């Protein structure tokens, strides 16, 4: 049985995940609409703001992951660790780039989340079809096929990690597109 604090944390993360879906959808629409790109630039939604939002998504994802493993005592499985290997460094590099005003490697924020998405998709498949994973390749105390919680019949930590990776890719692409259009409009 989970504590009320853990249940509250799960509900907060579920709401944040839903908000990230909305943000990602809006970013995708903006990515493909020149008119919306111009409106976004006029309203101050420039590259820097989107990169800050990207950092926020990554940092909240990393902190949420740590909360669930270290405070809520949900031991991370091997695939969770694989996803963390991508989220943690991306979060750190994204924040450092904001505070140091340094240019980050654009392709790093595309390629690493694509690789992380692969791990997340595989993890989601293992949760749905445990026989895909095999019996011996997972830790019995933290099986990859058994998520510690599930909302709406599909929303697990692996799905949340996939949300973070997709949002990172889309926000990176959209911020770059706004940067290009901002230069063209000047």
N, C-alpha and C positions, 0 to 999 in steps of 0.2 A: 504494500500500500504506500502510495506517495504522500508526502507531507503537503499541507495546504500551501506552503511557500513554493514548493516545486510545482504544484498544479498552477499556481498563479504565474510562475515564471514561464511555464509551458504556454499558457494562454497569451501572455505578453509576446512571446516569440512567434506564436501563430499569427497574431495581429500584425507584427512587424513583417512577417513573411508575406502576408496578404498585401500589405502596403508596398513591399518590394515588387510584388507582381504588377501592381498598378503602375508604379514608377517605371518599371522595365517596359511595360506595354506603351506608356506615354513616350518613352525614349525611342522605342522602335518606330512609332508613328512619326515622331519628329525626325528621326534619321532619314526617312524616305519622303518627307514633305518639305520642300524648299520654303513654302509659305510659313509653316510652323517653325522652321529654323530661324527665319527672319523675325518672327514674333518673339521667339525665345531670346534672341540676341537683344531685341529692343527692350524686353522686360528684365534684362539682366541675368538671364539663364545662360551664362557663357561657359566656356570651357572650364574655367577655374571652379565654378560652382558645381558643375557635374563631377569634377575630379574630387571635390570635397565630399559630395554625396557618395561617390564610389568608395572613398576611404571610410566613411561612416558605415556603409553596408559591410565592408570587410572587417572593420574593428568590432562591430556589434556581433558579427558572425563568429569571430575568434573568441570574444569574451563569452558569448553564449555557449560555445563549445566547451570552454574551460569551466563555466558554471555547471553544466550538466555532468561533466566528469569529476570535478573536484569538490563540488558542494552538494549536488543532488545525488552523487555517487552512482551515476550511470557509467559503468566501465566502457571506454571506447573499444570497439572491435578493430580488427586489423584494417578493414576498409575505411573506418572512421579516421584512423591514423593517416591513411593514404590521402584522404581529403584534407585533413589538417596540414599535411606537408605542403599543400598549395595555398590554403587560406592564410595561415600564420605569416609566412614571409611576404605575401602580397599585401596584407594589412600593414605590416611594419614598413615596407617600402613605400606604400601609398601615403602613409602619414609623414614619413621622413621627407618625402618629396614636397608635400604641402608646406611644412614648416621651414624647409631649407630653400624653397622656391627653385628646386632643381628640376631639370627635365628628367622624366622617367622614360624608360625604354617602352615605347608604345607597344611593341610586339610582345614584350614580357606579359603585359596585361591582356593580351589576346591568347597567346599560346598556353601559358600556365593554366588559365581558367578552362581552356578547351580540354587539356589533359585532366584537370580536376573533375570536369564534367563527365569525362569517360569513367572515372572511378565512381562518381556518384550514380551514374546510370547503371553501371554494373551492380552497385550496392542495392539500388532500388529493385533491379531484377532478382537479386539474391533474396531480398525480403519477400518478393512475390512468389518466386519459384526456388525454394531452398535447395532443391535437387541439383540446380545448376552449379552450385558451389562445391559439392562433394562433402564427404564426412570428415576427412582428416585435415583440411586446410584452414580450419578456424578454431579459435580458442573456445573451449567449452564454457568458461566463465563469462565470456563476452561474444556470443555467437553473432555473426554478421547477418544471419537470417531472422533474428528476433529483435525488432526495434523496441527501445524502452517505452515508447508511446507512439500513438498514431491518432491523428485528427482527420476527420472527414473521410475516413476510409483509405487515405493515401498519403497524408502529410506526416512524414517521419523526419528524423534528423538528416537522413540521406537526401530527401527531397528538399529540405531547407538548404543543405550545402549546394545542391544543384541550382537552387534559386540564386544563391550568392554568386556562383560562377557565371551564370547567364547574365545576371545584372551587371557584373564586372565587365563582361565582354561588351554588352550593349551600351553601358555608360561610357566606356572607353571609345567605342566607335562613334557614338553621338557627340562626345566632347571634341573629338578630332574633327568631325564634320562641321561643328559649330566654329571651331578655330579656323578652318579653311574658309568657310563662308564669311566669317568676320573679316578676314584679310581681304577677300574679294570685294566686300562692300565698302572698304575704306578707300 
